[in-house]
Amino acid sequence: MTEVQARVGAIPRARHAVRTVLVCEGGGRFPDPALTLESQGAQVRRVVDGFALVDEFQRQPADLVFIALSPNLGTQALDLLLSLHPSTTVVVYGDLADPHLLAAAVRRGARGVLRWAGPNAGGATGRRLTPKVPDNLTEREMQVLRGMADGRTNREIGRELFLTEDTIKTHSRRLFVKLDARDRAHAVAQGLRRGYIV
């Protein structure tokens, strides 16, 4: 059985209840990420490729879109949807074996990431990947990076760590320099790519 690995907060907090969900399954390689929402009464529609995703979204927009990523599917469905509907809330999902693909999706505008640790995760051994310990980031910077990855604002991260928003901004600036990142999304992408967050 495949095990879902997703931290609380990986799905962005909605300003209103999620009533409609659209899932681009990409061939059904991963478990369905919308089952919980469906059991809570959300209307869930499923498609299998990027073109069907865009057609279905244009026919009836959704509050939340899940897109499965795989080496075959890549980020084409995400790019296509966000090029036409840039304010769409998209969460991508895939396995831990390809963090570069997940990082690319965050850079392209995905608001969250669900990661599966299954038989293919971590290479041929099937072991779960654990985050690397970065030698150039402090523990506080790692806490800020994890908060960013969970979609939290500076104020929310500060509240959680009992720090002021200005202190979080200072840690963020140092983090951007150390990761050679342009902004928050790029910092999260760099953290995923380097294995600092999984």
C-alpha positions as protocol buffer text, in pm:
chain_id: "A"
residue {
  index: 1
  type: MET
  ca { x: 0 y: 0 z: 0 }
}
residue {
  index: 2
  type: THR
  ca { x: 134 y: 341 z: -89 }
}
residue {
  index: 3
  type: GLU
  ca { x: 190 y: 581 z: 199 }
}
residue {
  index: 4
  type: VAL
  ca { x: 102 y: 947 z: 161 }
}
residue {
  index: 5
  type: GLN
  ca { x: 375 y: 1180 z: 286 }
}
residue {
  index: 6
  type: ALA
  ca { x: 237 y: 1532 z: 323 }
}
residue {
  index: 7
  type: ARG
  ca { x: 289 y: 1779 z: 603 }
}
residue {
  index: 8
  type: VAL
  ca { x: -10 y: 1959 z: 747 }
}
residue {
  index: 9
  type: GLY
  ca { x: -45 y: 2279 z: 552 }
}
residue {
  index: 10
  type: ALA
  ca { x: 86 y: 2143 z: 222 }
}
residue {
  index: 11
  type: ILE
  ca { x: -255 y: 2226 z: 78 }
}
residue {
  index: 12
  type: PRO
  ca { x: -302 y: 2603 z: 97 }
}
residue {
  index: 13
  type: ARG
  ca { x: -563 y: 2722 z: 342 }
}
residue {
  index: 14
  type: ALA
  ca { x: -867 y: 2824 z: 142 }
}
residue {
  index: 15
  type: ARG
  ca { x: -1046 y: 3151 z: 218 }
}
residue {
  index: 16
  type: HIS
  ca { x: -1372 y: 2963 z: 167 }
}
residue {
  index: 17
  type: ALA
  ca { x: -1482 y: 2600 z: 171 }
}
residue {
  index: 18
  type: VAL
  ca { x: -1353 y: 2384 z: -112 }
}
residue {
  index: 19
  type: ARG
  ca { x: -1667 y: 2280 z: -297 }
}
residue {
  index: 20
  type: THR
  ca { x: -1530 y: 2180 z: -636 }
}
residue {
  index: 21
  type: VAL
  ca { x: -1209 y: 1989 z: -708 }
}
residue {
  index: 22
  type: LEU
  ca { x: -1052 y: 1894 z: -1040 }
}
residue {
  index: 23
  type: VAL
  ca { x: -791 y: 1615 z: -1053 }
}
residue {
  index: 24
  type: CYS
  ca { x: -556 y: 1558 z: -1348 }
}
residue {
  index: 25
  type: GLU
  ca { x: -456 y: 1199 z: -1275 }
}
residue {
  index: 26
  type: GLY
  ca { x: -186 y: 1155 z: -1538 }
}
residue {
  index: 27
  type: GLY
  ca { x: -253 y: 786 z: -1591 }
}
residue {
  index: 28
  type: GLY
  ca { x: -349 y: 691 z: -1235 }
}
residue {
  index: 29
  type: ARG
  ca { x: 5 y: 619 z: -1120 }
}
residue {
  index: 30
  type: PHE
  ca { x: -54 y: 768 z: -773 }
}
residue {
  index: 31
  type: PRO
  ca { x: -336 y: 738 z: -517 }
}
residue {
  index: 32
  type: ASP
  ca { x: -624 y: 981 z: -551 }
}
residue {
  index: 33
  type: PRO
  ca { x: -548 y: 1298 z: -348 }
}
residue {
  index: 34
  type: ALA
  ca { x: -910 y: 1417 z: -344 }
}
residue {
  index: 35
  type: LEU
  ca { x: -1077 y: 1125 z: -168 }
}
residue {
  index: 36
  type: THR
  ca { x: -1089 y: 1303 z: 169 }
}
residue {
  index: 37
  type: LEU
  ca { x: -1240 y: 1615 z: 15 }
}
residue {
  index: 38
  type: GLU
  ca { x: -1491 y: 1401 z: -174 }
}
residue {
  index: 39
  type: SER
  ca { x: -1593 y: 1225 z: 148 }
}
residue {
  index: 40
  type: GLN
  ca { x: -1655 y: 1571 z: 299 }
}
residue {
  index: 41
  type: GLY
  ca { x: -1901 y: 1659 z: 24 }
}
residue {
  index: 42
  type: ALA
  ca { x: -1682 y: 1830 z: -236 }
}
residue {
  index: 43
  type: GLN
  ca { x: -1770 y: 1769 z: -600 }
}
residue {
  index: 44
  type: VAL
  ca { x: -1464 y: 1599 z: -757 }
}
residue {
  index: 45
  type: ARG
  ca { x: -1409 y: 1566 z: -1132 }
}
residue {
  index: 46
  type: ARG
  ca { x: -1120 y: 1371 z: -1286 }
}
residue {
  index: 47
  type: VAL
  ca { x: -936 y: 1399 z: -1617 }
}
residue {
  index: 48
  type: VAL
  ca { x: -625 y: 1228 z: -1754 }
}
residue {
  index: 49
  type: ASP
  ca { x: -426 y: 1492 z: -1943 }
}
residue {
  index: 50
  type: GLY
  ca { x: -351 y: 1863 z: -1966 }
}
residue {
  index: 51
  type: PHE
  ca { x: -582 y: 1936 z: -2258 }
}
residue {
  index: 52
  type: ALA
  ca { x: -878 y: 1765 z: -2089 }
}
residue {
  index: 53
  type: LEU
  ca { x: -790 y: 1954 z: -1769 }
}
residue {
  index: 54
  type: VAL
  ca { x: -808 y: 2294 z: -1940 }
}
residue {
  index: 55
  type: ASP
  ca { x: -1127 y: 2202 z: -2127 }
}
residue {
  index: 56
  type: GLU
  ca { x: -1295 y: 2084 z: -1807 }
}
residue {
  index: 57
  type: PHE
  ca { x: -1177 y: 2389 z: -1608 }
}
residue {
  index: 58
  type: GLN
  ca { x: -1308 y: 2626 z: -1874 }
}
residue {
  index: 59
  type: ARG
  ca { x: -1639 y: 2441 z: -1878 }
}
residue {
  index: 60
  type: GLN
  ca { x: -1668 y: 2462 z: -1498 }
}
residue {
  index: 61
  type: PRO
  ca { x: -1390 y: 2623 z: -1286 }
}
residue {
  index: 62
  type: ALA
  ca { x: -1283 y: 2447 z: -965 }
}
residue {
  index: 63
  type: ASP
  ca { x: -1185 y: 2583 z: -622 }
}
residue {
  index: 64
  type: LEU
  ca { x: -882 y: 2350 z: -612 }
}
residue {
  index: 65
  type: VAL
  ca { x: -691 y: 2160 z: -881 }
}
residue {
  index: 66
  type: PHE
  ca { x: -465 y: 1859 z: -820 }
}
residue {
  index: 67
  type: ILE
  ca { x: -216 y: 1769 z: -1095 }
}
residue {
  index: 68
  type: ALA
  ca { x: -18 y: 1444 z: -1092 }
}
residue {
  index: 69
  type: LEU
  ca { x: 342 y: 1487 z: -1201 }
}
residue {
  index: 70
  type: SER
  ca { x: 550 y: 1216 z: -1361 }
}
residue {
  index: 71
  type: PRO
  ca { x: 853 y: 1215 z: -1591 }
}
residue {
  index: 72
  type: ASN
  ca { x: 617 y: 1146 z: -1885 }
}
residue {
  index: 73
  type: LEU
  ca { x: 361 y: 1414 z: -1800 }
}
residue {
  index: 74
  type: GLY
  ca { x: 611 y: 1670 z: -1665 }
}
residue {
  index: 75
  type: THR
  ca { x: 469 y: 2014 z: -1591 }
}
residue {
  index: 76
  type: GLN
  ca { x: 281 y: 2064 z: -1920 }
}
residue {
  index: 77
  type: ALA
  ca { x: -67 y: 2043 z: -1764 }
}
residue {
  index: 78
  type: LEU
  ca { x: 33 y: 2293 z: -1493 }
}
residue {
  index: 79
  type: ASP
  ca { x: 188 y: 2533 z: -1746 }
}
residue {
  index: 80
  type: LEU
  ca { x: -114 y: 2511 z: -1975 }
}
residue {
  index: 81
  type: LEU
  ca { x: -370 y: 2568 z: -1699 }
}
residue {
  index: 82
  type: LEU
  ca { x: -184 y: 2856 z: -1530 }
}
residue {
  index: 83
  type: SER
  ca { x: -110 y: 3029 z: -1860 }
}
residue {
  index: 84
  type: LEU
  ca { x: -485 y: 3059 z: -1916 }
}
residue {
  index: 85
  type: HIS
  ca { x: -601 y: 3089 z: -1554 }
}
residue {
  index: 86
  type: PRO
  ca { x: -309 y: 3226 z: -1348 }
}
residue {
  index: 87
  type: SER
  ca { x: -501 y: 3269 z: -1021 }
}
residue {
  index: 88
  type: THR
  ca { x: -601 y: 2900 z: -1001 }
}
residue {
  index: 89
  type: THR
  ca { x: -505 y: 2720 z: -679 }
}
residue {
  index: 90
  type: VAL
  ca { x: -303 y: 2419 z: -796 }
}
residue {
  index: 91
  type: VAL
  ca { x: -146 y: 2147 z: -583 }
}
residue {
  index: 92
  type: VAL
  ca { x: 87 y: 1905 z: -759 }
}
residue {
  index: 93
  type: TYR
  ca { x: 154 y: 1553 z: -644 }
}
residue {
  index: 94
  type: GLY
  ca { x: 412 y: 1291 z: -725 }
}
residue {
  index: 95
  type: ASP
  ca { x: 673 y: 1065 z: -570 }
}
residue {
  index: 96
  type: LEU
  ca { x: 993 y: 1143 z: -386 }
}
residue {
  index: 97
  type: ALA
  ca { x: 1208 y: 987 z: -656 }
}
residue {
  index: 98
  type: ASP
  ca { x: 1200 y: 1306 z: -864 }
}
residue {
  index: 99
  type: PRO
  ca { x: 1233 y: 1617 z: -642 }
}
residue {
  index: 100
  type: HIS
  ca { x: 1352 y: 1822 z: -944 }
}
residue {
  index: 101
  type: LEU
  ca { x: 1011 y: 1781 z: -1108 }
}
residue {
  index: 102
  type: LEU
  ca { x: 831 y: 1892 z: -791 }
}
residue {
  index: 103
  type: ALA
  ca { x: 1068 y: 2190 z: -754 }
}
residue {
  index: 104
  type: ALA
  ca { x: 1002 y: 2291 z: -1115 }
}
residue {
  index: 105
  type: ALA
  ca { x: 627 y: 2284 z: -1049 }
}
residue {
  index: 106
  type: VAL
  ca { x: 663 y: 2516 z: -749 }
}
residue {
  index: 107
  type: ARG
  ca { x: 869 y: 2758 z: -959 }
}
residue {
  index: 108
  type: ARG
  ca { x: 596 y: 2754 z: -1224 }
}
residue {
  index: 109
  type: GLY
  ca { x: 322 y: 2852 z: -980 }
}
residue {
  index: 110
  type: ALA
  ca { x: 197 y: 2546 z: -789 }
}
residue {
  index: 111
  type: ARG
  ca { x: 74 y: 2651 z: -445 }
}
residue {
  index: 112
  type: GLY
  ca { x: 146 y: 2320 z: -273 }
}
residue {
  index: 113
  type: VAL
  ca { x: 305 y: 1977 z: -310 }
}
residue {
  index: 114
  type: LEU
  ca { x: 190 y: 1632 z: -197 }
}
residue {
  index: 115
  type: ARG
  ca { x: 463 y: 1371 z: -199 }
}
residue {
  index: 116
  type: TRP
  ca { x: 407 y: 996 z: -206 }
}
residue {
  index: 117
  type: ALA
  ca { x: 658 y: 752 z: -60 }
}
residue {
  index: 118
  type: GLY
  ca { x: 578 y: 426 z: -230 }
}
residue {
  index: 119
  type: PRO
  ca { x: 751 y: 133 z: -395 }
}
residue {
  index: 120
  type: ASN
  ca { x: 930 y: 362 z: -643 }
}
residue {
  index: 121
  type: ALA
  ca { x: 1025 y: 635 z: -398 }
}
residue {
  index: 122
  type: GLY
  ca { x: 1389 y: 669 z: -310 }
}
residue {
  index: 123
  type: GLY
  ca { x: 1513 y: 466 z: -604 }
}
residue {
  index: 124
  type: ALA
  ca { x: 1516 y: 91 z: -652 }
}
residue {
  index: 125
  type: THR
  ca { x: 1538 y: 13 z: -280 }
}
residue {
  index: 126
  type: GLY
  ca { x: 1198 y: 161 z: -208 }
}
residue {
  index: 127
  type: ARG
  ca { x: 1331 y: 336 z: 105 }
}
residue {
  index: 128
  type: ARG
  ca { x: 1175 y: 668 z: 202 }
}
residue {
  index: 129
  type: LEU
  ca { x: 1395 y: 968 z: 150 }
}
residue {
  index: 130
  type: THR
  ca { x: 1479 y: 1183 z: 451 }
}
residue {
  index: 131
  type: PRO
  ca { x: 1579 y: 1547 z: 426 }
}
residue {
  index: 132
  type: LYS
  ca { x: 1947 y: 1625 z: 394 }
}
residue {
  index: 133
  type: VAL
  ca { x: 2096 y: 1832 z: 671 }
}
residue {
  index: 134
  type: PRO
  ca { x: 2219 y: 2152 z: 507 }
}
residue {
  index: 135
  type: ASP
  ca { x: 2559 y: 2266 z: 629 }
}
residue {
  index: 136
  type: ASN
  ca { x: 2507 y: 2630 z: 533 }
}
residue {
  index: 137
  type: LEU
  ca { x: 2158 y: 2690 z: 683 }
}
residue {
  index: 138
  type: THR
  ca { x: 2084 y: 2747 z: 1050 }
}
residue {
  index: 139
  type: GLU
  ca { x: 1805 y: 2556 z: 1224 }
}
residue {
  index: 140
  type: ARG
  ca { x: 1600 y: 2878 z: 1236 }
}
residue {
  index: 141
  type: GLU
  ca { x: 1644 y: 2929 z: 859 }
}
residue {
  index: 142
  type: MET
  ca { x: 1531 y: 2571 z: 805 }
}
residue {
  index: 143
  type: GLN
  ca { x: 1220 y: 2639 z: 1017 }
}
residue {
  index: 144
  type: VAL
  ca { x: 1144 y: 2943 z: 803 }
}
residue {
  index: 145
  type: LEU
  ca { x: 1200 y: 2742 z: 482 }
}
residue {
  index: 146
  type: ARG
  ca { x: 963 y: 2469 z: 604 }
}
residue {
  index: 147
  type: GLY
  ca { x: 705 y: 2736 z: 686 }
}
residue {
  index: 148
  type: MET
  ca { x: 738 y: 2876 z: 334 }
}
residue {
  index: 149
  type: ALA
  ca { x: 701 y: 2526 z: 189 }
}
residue {
  index: 150
  type: ASP
  ca { x: 378 y: 2488 z: 388 }
}
residue {
  index: 151
  type: GLY
  ca { x: 244 y: 2808 z: 232 }
}
residue {
  index: 152
  type: ARG
  ca { x: 253 y: 3016 z: 552 }
}
residue {
  index: 153
  type: THR
  ca { x: 297 y: 3393 z: 548 }
}
residue {
  index: 154
  type: ASN
  ca { x: 582 y: 3563 z: 736 }
}
residue {
  index: 155
  type: ARG
  ca { x: 334 y: 3663 z: 1006 }
}
residue {
  index: 156
  type: GLU
  ca { x: 211 y: 3302 z: 1045 }
}
residue {
  index: 157
  type: ILE
  ca { x: 567 y: 3167 z: 1060 }
}
residue {
  index: 158
  type: GLY
  ca { x: 656 y: 3431 z: 1318 }
}
residue {
  index: 159
  type: ARG
  ca { x: 355 y: 3342 z: 1532 }
}
residue {
  index: 160
  type: GLU
  ca { x: 448 y: 2974 z: 1519 }
}
residue {
  index: 161
  type: LEU
  ca { x: 812 y: 3043 z: 1614 }
}
residue {
  index: 162
  type: PHE
  ca { x: 732 y: 3324 z: 1861 }
}
residue {
  index: 163
  type: LEU
  ca { x: 929 y: 3575 z: 1652 }
}
residue {
  index: 164
  type: THR
  ca { x: 837 y: 3912 z: 1502 }
}
residue {
  index: 165
  type: GLU
  ca { x: 752 y: 3943 z: 1135 }
}
residue {
  index: 166
  type: ASP
  ca { x: 1064 y: 4160 z: 1087 }
}
residue {
  index: 167
  type: THR
  ca { x: 1283 y: 3884 z: 1231 }
}
residue {
  index: 168
  type: ILE
  ca { x: 1127 y: 3634 z: 988 }
}
residue {
  index: 169
  type: LYS
  ca { x: 1199 y: 3876 z: 702 }
}
residue {
  index: 170
  type: THR
  ca { x: 1563 y: 3894 z: 813 }
}
residue {
  index: 171
  type: HIS
  ca { x: 1590 y: 3513 z: 821 }
}
residue {
  index: 172
  type: SER
  ca { x: 1419 y: 3500 z: 480 }
}
residue {
  index: 173
  type: ARG
  ca { x: 1669 y: 3741 z: 325 }
}
residue {
  index: 174
  type: ARG
  ca { x: 1961 y: 3536 z: 459 }
}
residue {
  index: 175
  type: LEU
  ca { x: 1791 y: 3221 z: 332 }
}
residue {
  index: 176
  type: PHE
  ca { x: 1749 y: 3371 z: -17 }
}
residue {
  index: 177
  type: VAL
  ca { x: 2119 y: 3460 z: -31 }
}
residue {
  index: 178
  type: LYS
  ca { x: 2233 y: 3115 z: 88 }
}
residue {
  index: 179
  type: LEU
  ca { x: 2001 y: 2934 z: -156 }
}
residue {
  index: 180
  type: ASP
  ca { x: 2064 y: 3180 z: -441 }
}
residue {
  index: 181
  type: ALA
  ca { x: 1687 y: 3228 z: -458 }
}
residue {
  index: 182
  type: ARG
  ca { x: 1489 y: 3519 z: -605 }
}
residue {
  index: 183
  type: ASP
  ca { x: 1178 y: 3482 z: -388 }
}
residue {
  index: 184
  type: ARG
  ca { x: 987 y: 3246 z: -161 }
}
residue {
  index: 185
  type: ALA
  ca { x: 875 y: 3006 z: -435 }
}
residue {
  index: 186
  type: HIS
  ca { x: 1228 y: 2987 z: -572 }
}
residue {
  index: 187
  type: ALA
  ca { x: 1365 y: 2922 z: -220 }
}
residue {
  index: 188
  type: VAL
  ca { x: 1119 y: 2634 z: -173 }
}
residue {
  index: 189
  type: ALA
  ca { x: 1212 y: 2499 z: -517 }
}
residue {
  index: 190
  type: GLN
  ca { x: 1582 y: 2517 z: -425 }
}
residue {
  index: 191
  type: GLY
  ca { x: 1511 y: 2344 z: -94 }
}
residue {
  index: 192
  type: LEU
  ca { x: 1327 y: 2064 z: -274 }
}
residue {
  index: 193
  type: ARG
  ca { x: 1597 y: 2032 z: -539 }
}
residue {
  index: 194
  type: ARG
  ca { x: 1875 y: 2010 z: -279 }
}
residue {
  index: 195
  type: GLY
  ca { x: 1680 y: 1767 z: -63 }
}
residue {
  index: 196
  type: TYR
  ca { x: 1654 y: 2001 z: 237 }
}
residue {
  index: 197
  type: ILE
  ca { x: 1277 y: 1958 z: 246 }
}
residue {
  index: 198
  type: VAL
  ca { x: 1092 y: 1645 z: 136 }
}
